């Protein structure tokens, strides 16, 4: 029987090393899918992560939590979904999804909500889950449009070139730092309060903990005029892609286009650290609203669009996969 060959095991802390070792060698794994990263906000969610085995060999993991009768992968992460081993066969990936859905169905879960791992983070092509969502008649309920570029294709438009040139005349000083406090306290938090009456997803303590835990993956670049910080960005960098997780400037920094200079510097001077650079998305309302001004600003550096998809799957639809794997 299929269930005898493939099995689902609930994650436990004693499997953390095996999980992280698997994720670091997976075809679509990143540091943000390791237990070390997931656990920083463990108290906020009831972890229900799963490990999927074929003949006692780990072939996939699913970062997950459950709330009410819905499983999520994972509400505390920007993206998740099935993390797959290198060189996995399509039939094995489909079988892994099959046993996961059946497991949740038997637990009384009604739906699985997945934030797909964007293709930009895949080390090798990995659209197995897209096919699985099609087979299970999953609903694409959200699609964000991120702006990305390859540093080798950095081509700012004429307007951005002028802005960068003007910004350079202000003698701004770009500093890479391990101290997240100046950017958080003097730029990001005040700016979000003014612009959106909101606050960052990560508190200062959380982002400092993550920075200290992942010094090779999380970088902070601040830009100063004299001794006064005027802007900055927090980068989350994987083996392949660097994402501007946070971007912000003071009103003065915005007026002088400090961020134009900052990102020009990062893309041209730090490109050995990544193959692709992502400015992130500019969407609201599950992708139905686009901040055109912000999206244009990102595109003006020479970027183009890559989508990030979100799916809802009825777990009872596991039976739709059976004919493909039996």
N, C-alpha and C positions, 0 to 999 in steps of 0.2 A: 504493500500500500504506500501511497505518496506520503502519508503522515508518518510512516515508519522510517522513511528516508530523510525527510525534512522535519525539524522540530523547532519550536519557539521556546525560549527560556527567558523568564523575567530577569532583568538586570538586577544584580546585587553589588554592593560596594566592593566585595572581594574580587569582582571581575573587572575592576577599574583598569588595571594594567593591561589586561587582554583587550579590553575595549579600545583604549587609547592607542595601543600598538596596532590594532586592526585599522582604526581610522587614519592613522598616519601613513599607512601603506595602501589605503583604498584608492580606487580610481576617481572618486568624487568626494573624498574626505578633506576637511580643513581643520585647523586648530579650534575653530568655533564649535565643532561637533565632538570635541573630546570631553571626557568627564571632568577634567580639570577646569574647563571653561563652563560647562553646564552647571557644575555644582556651586558656582559663586552665588547663585540666587536660589539654591535648593529649597529654602524654606517657603518660597512663594508658590511652589507647585508640588503636587503629589506626583513624583516621578513614576512613570509606567513604561520606561524604556525596555526594548526587547532586543534579544540576540537570536539570530536565526542560523541554524546549523544544518549542514547536509552531511549525513554519515559521520557525525561528531566533529566536523570541521566547520569553523565559523565562516559564513559566506556573506552575511549582511548584518547590520545593526540598524535599529530605528530609535532615535531619540524621541521620547514621547511623554506626554502627561495626559491624565484623564480628568475631565471636569463634567459633572453630572453624567450623562450617558453619551458623551462625545469624547473621542480620542483626538489629540492634537500632536503634531510633530513639528516643533515643540513650541508652546506659547512663549517661552523665554528666549527663543532663538530667532534670528533674522531669516534663517532658512534651515531646512532639515530634510525629511524624507528618508528613504532607504539609502544607507551608505553601503556601497557594494565593493566586493573584493576586485582586485585587478583581474582581467581576463575572464570575468564571469560569463557564462553562457546565458543567452536570453532565456532559455527554458528554466535555468536555475533562478534567475531574477524574478520571473513570473511565478515560479513555485514559491519563492520566498514571500512575495506579496500575497499569494493565495493563502499560505498558512497564517500570515499575520492577520488578514481579514477574517479568516475562520476563527482564529483565537479570540479576536475582539467580539465577533458574533456570539461565540459561546459564553463570553463574559457579560453579555447583555448590552454591549455597546452598539449604538445605532449608526454612528457615522465616524469616519476618519477624515480629519482636515489636515492637509499637507501643504506646507510652504516649500515648493520645489527648490532644490539646490541649483542656482543659476549655472548655465553651461559655461560661463566664464571661469568658474572655479573647478571645472572638471579637468583632470590631468589627461584623460583620454575621452573620446566620445562616450556619452553615457545617457542615452535617451530611453533606456529600458523602462523607466517609470512612466514616461510619456505614453509609451505604447500600452502599458498596463492600465493607465487611466482611461485610455480610449476603449480598451476591451471591457472594462468594468463600468462603462457609461458614466464616468465621473463628471462632475460639474466644474467647469472652469469658472470660478466665481470672482476671481480678481486677477488683474494683470497690470503690473507696474512697468513703466518704461524708464529704464536707466540709461544714462549717457556714458559711454565708455570709449577708450581709444588705446591704440598701441603707441608707445612713445616714439617709435620709428615713423609713425604717421602723424606726428604732432604738426598740425597746420592751422594755427590761429588765424581767424579772418582779419581783415584790415582794421576793423574797429578794435578788436582785442589787441592787436599789435600796438596800436596807438595808446591804448590804456596801459599796457605793460610798460611801454617806453616812458609814459608820464609817471607811472608809479615808481620806476627806478630812479627818477630824479629826486625823490624824497628821502633818499638815504635810509631806506628801511633796512632793518637787520633781521635776518631769518635765523632762528635758533632751534635746533633740535634739542629736546629736553625730556628728562624723566619725571619732571614735576608737573602734574596735571592741574594743580591748583590755580595758577594765574589765568589760564585759558578758561577754566570752568567758572571761577568766581568773578573775574573781571570782564569776560566777554560773553561766553555762551549762556550762562544763566540769565544775566541782565537782558541780553538780546532776545531770548525766547520769551521772557516775561513781557517785554515791550511788544514784540511782533505777534505772538500767539497766545499770550497769557498762559504759557506752558512751562515745562521744565524738561531737561534732558532725560532720556530713557535710563541712563546710568547716573547714579549719584556720584559725587566726587570720590567718596570712599570706595565705591564699586569700581570706577574706572581706574583709580590708582592701584587697587588690588589687581585688576586685570593687567595693567601695564607692568607691574612688578612681576606678575606670574608669567607673562608672555613678552619679555623684552625684545625678542627678535621679530615678533609679529605685530605689536602695537607700537606705533610711533607718533610722537607729538611734535608738530612743527608750529612754533609761534612766530609772529612777526611784530617787531618793535620799531618805534621811532624814538630814539634815545632810550630812556628807561621806561617808557610807557608801552604796554602791549596794545596793539590795535587790531589783532586778528589771529586766526590760527586754524589748524585742521588736525583731526585725529584720524590716523590711517590704520585700518585693519588689513594686514598684508599676509596673504597665503603664499603657497609655493609658486603660484602663477599670477595672482591678481592682487592689486592694492586698491582698497575701497576707502574713499573719504567718508568715514562713518559720521563725522561731525565737521561742519564748515560754519564759521561764524566770524563776524568782524564788528567792531564798535561803529557807531555812527560816523566818527571821524575816519576810521579805517575804510569804510564803504565809500566815503566821499573822495578818498584818494586812491581807490582801486587797489588797496593793499593785497587783496586776495588774488587779483590778476597776477601780480608779481610773485606771490607765494606759490601758486600752482604752476606758473611757468618755470620757476626754479625747481620744484619737485619733479615735474615731468621730464625736464631736460637734464637735471643734475643727479637725480636719484633713480634713473631708469634701469640701472643694473639690478635693482632690488625687486623688480617685477616685470612680467611680460605684458600685462595689461593694466590700465588704470581705469577705475570706475568712479564717477562723481556721484553715483547713486541715483535714485529716482526723484521725480518732482511731482508726485501724484498725491491725491487725496481721494476719499470716498471709493475705496477699493479699485482705484485706477480709472474711475470715470471722470475725475477732474484733473486737469493738467495745469500746473503753474507755468504758463507759457514764458514768462519773463525769466524764471529760474532755469527752465529747460534750455532756452536760447543761450543764456549765459554759459551753461555747460557745453553746449554745442559749439560755441564760438571759439573754443580751444581746438576744434577739429574733431570733436567726438561724434559718435553716431549711436543709434538706439539698439539696446538689447533688452528683451522683456524678461520679467520675473513672474512666473505663474503660480497660482494658488488653486488647489483642487479640494472638492468635497466628494468623498466616496461612501456610498452606502455599503457597509461591511457585509451585508447579506448578499451582495453581488459577487462574492468570492466564487460562486458556482460558475460565473461566466468565463472564468479562467480555465476551468477544468478541461474543456475540450482541447485546449492548446498544450496541455502538459501531461495528460494521461497517456 
